Amino acid sequence: PVCVCNATYCDTLDPVVLPAPGTYVRYESSKAGKRLERSDGSFQRSLHAPGRLLLTLNVSALYQRVKGFGGSLSDAAAINILKLSRPAQDNLLRSYFSESGIEYNLIRLPMACSDFSVRPYSYDDIPVDVPDDYELKHFRLAEEDVKMKIPLVHRASAVSKRPLLLFASPWTPPAWMKSNGDVRGKGTLKGKAGDKYHKTWANYFIKFLDEYAKHNVTFWAVTAQNEPLASLFTPPQFPTVAFTAAHQRDFIVRDLGPALARSPHRTRLIIMDDQRIHLPHWAKVVLGNATAARYVAGVGVHWYLDALVPPGCSLEATHNLFPEHFLLYTEACSGFLTLRFSVSLGCWERGESYSHSILTVRPPQHCPAGAGGSAQPRSAPSPPAQVLNNFVVGWTDWNLALDMEGGPNLVKNYVDSPVIVDSSKDVFYKQPMFYHMGHFSKFIPEGSQRVGLHRSRRCLVCQLEHVAVLRPDGGVVLVVLNR
């Protein structure tokens, strides 16, 4: 099930209105083609349900508050959106951010280039004959920011009824700050925490926030570094820089933490921004330091290696150690590291794996060729250990929109996206992943709180996964995935 949208047509949803007492509203998506299809019903007074599975809400058992759901405005996403005609662009932005769409409230922006850019760059690329720039005199936002991302953020904000929460992540410092002298490839920040390189790198964050603020864009948070350990595994042309947990801790204590605290920005700081296989170790190293912990608001998690470590050992263990620091999924996508079919239009299983990750956790599915192809044989079911039920406060998809190939990407690291743009036809396709995200993002606004949910019996054949949430307006949302 995909929706083909263009300049004149795109499917829409009605704004959420709380049902009258004694009634409920149901929204259903299915592999057979339902896309957030609405129906109404009334509650039965009788609790007599022999042999049936009964889910019982306990609204007095309150857990974490939700921050929200969203996606990333990478250079690639911006390029693809802007390749459409203006009316088609508007339909795409409304689909994601408006009341007639799925009402995302989180947007992640790369600070300068990521691999989903068309060129490697930083905001302080200095002339060849200039050895360094500790004063950041050459600091400039890129055309990608000024002409693409910033205008799109303003347009998204204009169609959204909810306040948008933006957070930014750096992939790489300027080449002159890196040990290998290139924004691409394996390298570390020169020197050590507290020195002029680290002070300048911390000030680079503040300059970024300053320059965006001049364009009337403010950030809820920054992450200290995108995938700080990924440079150990990525291709040599990949823009990245390596940090260990101890190096990140020291950088935060001596440089980044104080710089953010001194700045006029009320921007929060998120650590790690990498796979949960590093938890709880990474959190112990950074947040175990009382000074670092005071500067840090939360821990960012990527989903790519989730299959290797159970959530109880990583997410829940981290929450139990540091309950005052939130856990936020900051990146996820399907179609990565596949030898075929980075983009698989209409693949239901890829949508299902999004819902499954938000509710529970298990290896992502891969689809063969053809729209909505079935997944490869699955491994034995993992225990029902749920992401939202392991104190995670939100979930952020990767690129908001990609082309038919799954790009553009500097290193041909093509992946899938909930929205695929075919600019040659001025159309975009809303995939099952889009609708799966909508089951959470549209109905669970910021400030909602997870509540207790009891299952009357264990059902090994049911393959039901679920979460219950109390909205700020008093409505209750129950999301159920039937696999």
Disulfide bonds with the S-S distance in Angstrom:
Cys5-Cys10 2.13
Cys347-Cys367 1.77
Cys459-Cys462 1.70
